[in-house]
Amino acid sequence: MKTFDVYNQFDINPVKARDVYVYDKKNNKYLDLYGGHAVISIGHTEKNYVKNITNQLNKIGFYSNAVKNELQEKLCVEINSQANLDDYKLFMCSSGAEAVENALKLSSFYNGKKRIIAFKNSFHGRTSAAVAVTDNKYINSELNKQHNVSFIEFNNTEKLEKEIDKGDVCAIIFESIQGVGGLDQPNEEFINGLSHYQKKYKISIIADEVQSGFCRSGQFFAFQKFNIQPDIITIAKGMGNGFPVGGILINPKINPKKGMLGTTYGGNHLACVASLSVLEYLKENKIQKKATELENYFKNIASKFNSIKKVKGRGLMLGLEFAYNVSELRSKLVYDHKIFTGSSSNENIIRILPPLSIKKTHFDIFFDALNKSL
């Protein structure tokens, strides 16, 4: 019996990890500059994180949402506090794709419409509606294509207005920093302008923060660079530091009704404690400030490489763009220098999404290896 072979994988089998390093069966040590798709936020097996989850597991690990769980309320308060949000409500689930599904479904409940505007090179997940708003025809089946989605380019206000004027738009979903798509960012004028449509047409604005949230961008949420109040914010990945957890934060103007959303595992006791442990680390270690400082350090070194065409991204959600396909370069970094990096749908980009516990010395190691590999 074999697993269903759908992943392109490096021939490495990690068996343990500590902070920014991963170890294989032979105890080879790999510098993790990818964090398993930006999931590892506060470092592998961070001591308080492990302690808190273990303590909770010895009390109660799971019960469904048929009963109260005060940890969910505590988590909601702490996210609002650290992100300086205005009393957003939290609905918890178990992944980023599930968060996007619920965000789109709730948007349709909110205004009674169904057409979605998404953006070129977007990635929002692989489940039904989430993959439908993902700009990749190769991972969309005929079933997924039943959703009514229009894709436009970032910053194309004229095209956006033409689509909205049709009067049937339910939601606009955007990434402030595109992840898989290659770290492109919309300009401030374009995103700030979404507020007009939000108010005039009752269109739901969804900020997808699954990858960029929880301080990775140098702000708690990447959309906070702009002057906008999203109707819904999707969260996951770094929210749990490896524990499967996701959610949506919902603007208080949207009212809940019993049964409109639901989940079995979402918001369980272990998930809440995992996320609360992440928030504790982010606050105590001033990660927003640190991410910005490390971004500047990284970009300063990268600017000295003539072979790097462009440095993209913000905070610790970064990318290096070359004039050629980087798959061979990434293989050299993994096998010759024991460094994990990320790929992109733009095959000329190496993505850098390290644990937020990373230090300048780790970037020094990376750039030395990169120099030797070029």
C-alpha positions as CSV (number, residue, x, y, z in Angstrom):
1,M,0.0,0.0,0.0
2,K,1.4,3.4,-1.0
3,T,0.3,7.0,-0.4
4,F,-1.4,8.9,-3.2
5,D,1.5,10.4,-5.1
6,V,0.6,14.1,-5.6
7,Y,3.6,16.0,-4.1
8,N,6.9,17.1,-5.6
9,Q,9.2,16.3,-2.8
10,F,12.9,16.5,-1.8
11,D,14.3,13.2,-0.8
12,I,14.6,14.2,2.9
13,N,12.8,12.6,5.8
14,P,12.8,14.9,8.9
15,V,12.5,13.2,12.3
16,K,13.0,16.1,14.7
17,A,13.3,19.8,14.8
18,R,14.5,22.6,17.1
19,D,13.9,26.3,16.5
20,V,15.1,27.1,12.9
21,Y,16.6,23.7,12.3
22,V,15.3,20.4,11.0
23,Y,17.1,17.0,11.4
24,D,16.8,13.9,9.2
25,K,17.3,10.2,10.1
26,K,21.1,10.5,9.8
27,N,21.1,13.6,12.1
28,N,21.9,15.9,9.2
29,K,21.0,19.4,10.2
30,Y,19.0,21.7,7.8
31,L,18.4,25.4,8.2
32,D,14.7,25.9,7.7
33,L,14.0,29.1,5.7
34,Y,10.6,27.9,4.6
35,G,8.8,26.9,7.7
36,G,6.7,24.3,5.9
37,H,4.8,27.0,3.9
38,A,5.1,29.7,6.6
39,V,3.4,27.5,9.2
40,I,6.3,27.5,11.7
41,S,6.0,30.9,13.2
42,I,7.7,30.8,16.6
43,G,10.2,28.1,15.9
44,H,10.1,24.3,15.9
45,T,9.2,22.8,19.3
46,E,9.4,26.1,21.1
47,K,9.6,25.3,24.8
48,N,6.5,27.1,26.2
49,Y,4.5,26.0,23.2
50,V,5.3,22.4,23.9
51,K,4.7,22.8,27.6
52,N,1.4,24.5,27.2
53,I,0.0,22.0,24.7
54,T,1.2,19.1,26.9
55,N,-0.4,20.6,30.0
56,Q,-3.7,21.1,28.1
57,L,-3.6,17.5,26.7
58,N,-3.4,16.2,30.3
59,K,-6.6,18.1,31.1
60,I,-8.8,17.9,28.0
61,G,-7.7,17.8,24.3
62,F,-11.0,18.0,22.5
63,Y,-14.6,18.5,22.7
64,S,-16.9,19.7,20.0
65,N,-18.7,23.0,19.7
66,A,-21.8,21.5,21.3
67,V,-20.5,22.9,24.6
68,K,-18.7,26.1,25.6
69,N,-15.0,26.5,25.4
70,E,-13.7,29.6,27.3
71,L,-10.3,29.3,25.5
72,Q,-12.0,30.4,22.3
73,E,-13.2,33.6,23.9
74,K,-9.7,34.2,25.4
75,L,-8.1,33.7,22.0
76,C,-10.6,36.1,20.4
77,V,-9.8,38.9,22.9
78,E,-6.0,38.4,22.6
79,I,-6.1,38.5,18.7
80,N,-8.2,41.7,18.8
81,S,-5.8,43.2,21.3
82,Q,-2.5,42.5,19.6
83,A,-3.9,43.3,16.1
84,N,-5.7,46.5,17.3
85,L,-8.9,45.4,15.8
86,D,-12.3,46.9,16.7
87,D,-14.1,43.9,18.3
88,Y,-14.0,41.5,15.4
89,K,-15.7,38.1,16.2
90,L,-13.8,34.8,15.8
91,F,-15.1,31.7,14.1
92,M,-12.5,28.9,14.3
93,C,-11.8,26.0,11.9
94,S,-8.8,23.8,11.1
95,S,-7.0,25.1,8.0
96,G,-6.6,28.1,5.7
97,A,-8.7,26.6,2.9
98,E,-11.5,26.0,5.4
99,A,-11.2,29.6,6.6
100,V,-11.5,30.8,3.0
101,E,-14.5,28.6,2.4
102,N,-16.3,30.0,5.4
103,A,-15.3,33.6,4.5
104,L,-16.9,33.2,1.1
105,K,-20.0,31.4,2.4
106,L,-20.5,34.0,5.1
107,S,-20.1,36.8,2.5
108,S,-22.9,35.3,0.5
109,F,-25.1,35.0,3.5
110,Y,-24.3,38.7,4.3
111,N,-25.4,40.2,1.0
112,G,-27.3,37.4,-0.9
113,K,-24.9,37.5,-3.9
114,K,-22.5,34.9,-5.3
115,R,-20.0,36.3,-7.8
116,I,-16.4,36.7,-6.4
117,I,-13.7,39.0,-7.6
118,A,-10.2,37.6,-7.1
119,F,-6.8,38.5,-8.5
120,K,-4.3,37.2,-11.0
121,N,-1.6,34.9,-9.5
122,S,-3.7,34.5,-6.3
123,F,-3.7,31.4,-4.1
124,H,-6.4,30.8,-1.5
125,G,-6.5,27.0,-1.0
126,R,-7.4,23.7,-2.7
127,T,-11.0,23.0,-1.5
128,S,-14.1,23.8,-3.6
129,A,-14.6,27.6,-3.4
130,A,-11.1,28.3,-2.2
131,V,-9.5,26.7,-5.3
132,A,-12.1,28.4,-7.5
133,V,-10.7,31.8,-6.4
134,T,-7.2,30.6,-6.9
135,D,-5.7,31.6,-10.3
136,N,-4.4,28.2,-11.3
137,K,-6.3,26.3,-14.0
138,Y,-4.3,23.1,-13.4
139,I,-5.6,22.5,-9.9
140,N,-9.2,23.4,-10.7
141,S,-11.5,20.5,-11.7
142,E,-14.8,20.9,-13.5
143,L,-16.6,20.7,-10.2
144,N,-14.6,23.7,-8.9
145,K,-15.3,25.7,-12.0
146,Q,-19.0,25.9,-11.2
147,H,-18.3,28.9,-8.9
148,N,-18.8,32.3,-10.4
149,V,-15.3,34.0,-10.2
150,S,-13.8,36.9,-12.1
151,F,-10.0,37.4,-12.0
152,I,-8.5,40.8,-12.6
153,E,-5.0,42.3,-12.3
154,F,-3.9,44.2,-9.1
155,N,-4.3,48.0,-9.4
156,N,-6.6,47.8,-12.4
157,T,-9.3,50.1,-11.1
158,E,-11.0,50.5,-14.4
159,K,-11.6,46.8,-14.8
160,L,-12.6,46.5,-11.2
161,E,-15.3,49.2,-11.6
162,K,-16.7,47.5,-14.7
163,E,-17.1,44.2,-12.9
164,I,-18.7,45.9,-9.8
165,D,-21.1,47.9,-12.0
166,K,-22.7,44.6,-13.1
167,G,-24.3,44.6,-9.6
168,D,-23.8,40.9,-8.7
169,V,-20.5,40.9,-6.8
170,C,-20.6,39.2,-3.5
171,A,-17.0,39.6,-2.3
172,I,-13.6,40.8,-3.2
173,I,-10.8,38.5,-1.8
174,F,-7.2,39.7,-1.9
175,E,-3.7,38.9,-0.5
176,S,-1.8,41.9,0.7
177,I,1.3,40.0,-0.2
178,Q,0.7,37.2,-2.6
179,G,2.2,33.9,-1.4
180,V,2.5,31.1,-3.9
181,G,1.9,33.6,-6.7
182,G,5.2,35.3,-6.2
183,L,5.0,38.0,-3.5
184,D,3.4,40.8,-5.6
185,Q,1.6,43.5,-3.6
186,P,-1.2,45.8,-4.6
187,N,-0.7,49.5,-4.3
188,E,-2.2,51.5,-1.4
189,E,-4.5,53.6,-3.6
190,F,-6.1,50.5,-5.1
191,I,-6.8,48.7,-1.8
192,N,-7.9,51.8,0.0
193,G,-10.4,52.4,-2.8
194,L,-12.1,49.1,-2.0
195,S,-13.8,50.8,1.0
196,H,-15.9,52.8,-1.5
197,Y,-17.4,49.6,-3.0
198,Q,-17.7,48.0,0.4
199,K,-20.0,50.8,1.5
200,K,-21.9,51.6,-1.7
201,Y,-22.6,48.1,-2.9
202,K,-22.5,46.1,0.4
203,I,-19.6,44.0,-1.1
204,S,-17.7,41.9,1.4
205,I,-14.0,42.6,1.5
206,I,-12.0,39.6,2.5
207,A,-8.4,40.0,3.5
208,D,-6.6,36.7,3.2
209,E,-4.0,36.6,5.9
210,V,-3.5,32.9,6.0
211,Q,0.2,33.2,5.2
212,S,1.0,36.8,5.9
213,G,-0.8,37.2,9.3
214,F,0.5,36.9,12.9
215,C,3.3,39.4,12.4
216,R,5.0,37.8,9.4
217,S,4.8,41.0,7.4
218,G,6.1,43.3,10.1
219,Q,2.6,44.2,11.1
220,F,0.2,41.9,12.8
221,F,-1.8,41.7,9.6
222,A,-0.3,42.7,6.2
223,F,-3.5,44.6,5.2
224,Q,-2.8,47.0,8.0
225,K,-0.4,48.8,5.7
226,F,-3.6,50.1,4.0
227,N,-6.5,52.2,5.2
228,I,-9.2,49.6,5.1
229,Q,-11.5,47.7,7.5
230,P,-12.1,44.2,6.0
231,D,-15.4,42.5,6.5
232,I,-13.7,39.2,7.0
233,I,-10.0,38.3,7.7
234,T,-8.9,34.7,7.1
235,I,-6.2,33.3,9.4
236,A,-4.3,30.0,9.8
237,K,-0.7,28.7,9.2
238,G,1.5,30.6,11.7
239,M,-1.5,31.0,14.0
240,G,-0.8,27.5,15.3
241,N,3.0,27.0,14.7
242,G,2.3,23.6,13.2
243,F,-0.9,22.7,15.1
244,P,-3.8,22.5,12.6
245,V,-5.8,25.6,13.3
246,G,-7.6,28.3,11.2
247,G,-10.3,30.8,11.5
248,I,-12.1,33.9,10.3
249,L,-12.3,37.2,12.0
250,I,-15.6,38.9,11.3
251,N,-16.5,42.6,11.3
252,P,-19.1,43.3,14.0
253,K,-21.5,44.7,11.4
254,I,-22.1,41.1,10.2
255,N,-24.5,39.3,12.5
256,P,-24.4,35.6,13.3
257,K,-27.3,33.2,13.0
258,K,-27.4,29.8,14.7
259,G,-26.2,27.1,12.3
260,M,-25.0,29.3,9.5
261,L,-21.4,28.0,10.0
262,G,-20.1,25.0,11.7
263,T,-17.1,22.7,12.3
264,T,-16.2,19.6,14.2
265,Y,-12.6,20.1,15.1
266,G,-12.4,23.9,14.9
267,G,-11.6,25.7,18.1
268,N,-10.8,22.6,20.1
269,H,-8.9,23.1,23.4
270,L,-5.5,22.1,22.0
271,A,-5.9,24.4,18.9
272,C,-6.7,27.3,21.2
273,V,-3.8,26.7,23.5
274,A,-1.4,26.4,20.5
275,S,-2.5,29.7,19.1
276,L,-2.5,31.5,22.5
277,S,1.1,30.2,23.0
278,V,2.0,31.7,19.6
279,L,0.5,35.1,20.6
280,E,2.4,35.0,23.9
281,Y,5.7,34.6,22.0
282,L,4.9,37.2,19.4
283,K,4.1,39.8,22.1
284,E,7.0,39.0,24.5
285,N,9.6,39.0,21.7
286,K,8.3,42.1,19.9
287,I,8.2,40.2,16.6
288,Q,6.6,42.9,14.6
289,K,9.6,45.1,15.2
290,K,12.0,42.3,14.7
291,A,10.5,41.2,11.4
292,T,10.9,44.7,10.0
293,E,14.5,44.9,11.2
294,L,15.4,41.5,9.7
295,E,13.6,42.4,6.4
296,N,16.0,45.4,6.1
297,Y,19.0,43.3,7.0
298,F,18.0,40.7,4.4
299,K,17.3,43.2,1.6
300,N,20.6,45.0,2.3
301,I,22.7,41.9,1.7
302,A,20.6,40.8,-1.2
303,S,21.1,44.1,-3.0
304,K,24.8,43.2,-3.3
305,F,24.1,40.2,-5.5
306,N,24.1,41.2,-9.2
307,S,22.4,38.0,-10.1
308,I,19.3,38.8,-8.0
309,K,16.9,40.7,-10.3
310,K,14.5,41.8,-7.6
311,V,13.9,41.4,-3.8
312,K,10.2,41.0,-3.1
313,G,7.9,41.0,-0.1
314,R,7.7,42.5,3.4
315,G,8.8,41.5,6.9
316,L,9.8,37.8,6.9
317,M,7.7,37.0,3.8
318,L,10.3,37.5,1.2
319,G,11.4,36.4,-2.2
320,L,14.4,36.6,-4.5
321,E,13.7,36.9,-8.2
322,F,16.3,35.7,-10.7
323,A,16.4,35.9,-14.5
324,Y,16.1,32.1,-14.8
325,N,14.3,29.1,-13.3
326,V,15.6,28.5,-9.8
327,S,14.7,24.8,-9.3
328,E,18.3,23.7,-9.7
329,L,19.5,26.4,-7.4
330,R,17.0,25.4,-4.7
331,S,18.2,21.8,-5.1
332,K,21.8,22.9,-4.6
333,L,20.8,24.8,-1.4
334,V,19.0,21.7,0.0
335,Y,21.5,19.0,-0.9
336,D,24.8,20.8,-0.9
337,H,24.2,23.3,1.9
338,K,21.3,21.8,3.9
339,I,19.0,24.8,3.5
340,F,15.3,24.7,2.9
341,T,13.7,27.4,0.8
342,G,10.3,27.8,-1.0
343,S,9.1,27.7,-4.5
344,S,6.6,29.9,-6.3
345,S,4.3,29.7,-9.3
346,N,6.8,32.2,-10.7
347,E,9.6,29.7,-11.4
348,N,12.3,32.4,-11.1
349,I,11.6,33.1,-7.5
350,I,13.0,31.6,-4.3
351,R,10.6,32.2,-1.4
352,I,12.0,32.9,2.1
353,L,9.4,32.2,4.9
354,P,11.5,31.3,8.0
355,P,10.4,30.8,11.6
356,L,10.0,34.3,13.1
357,S,12.6,33.3,15.7
358,I,15.3,33.5,13.0
359,K,18.4,35.7,13.6
360,K,20.8,37.7,11.4
361,T,23.4,35.0,11.6
362,H,21.0,32.5,9.9
363,F,20.6,34.9,6.9
364,D,24.4,35.2,6.8
365,I,24.6,31.4,6.5
366,F,22.0,31.5,3.7
367,F,23.7,34.2,1.6
368,D,27.1,32.5,2.0
369,A,25.6,29.3,0.6
370,L,23.8,31.2,-2.1
371,N,27.0,32.9,-3.2
372,K,28.7,29.5,-3.4
373,S,25.8,28.0,-5.4
374,L,25.4,30.7,-8.1
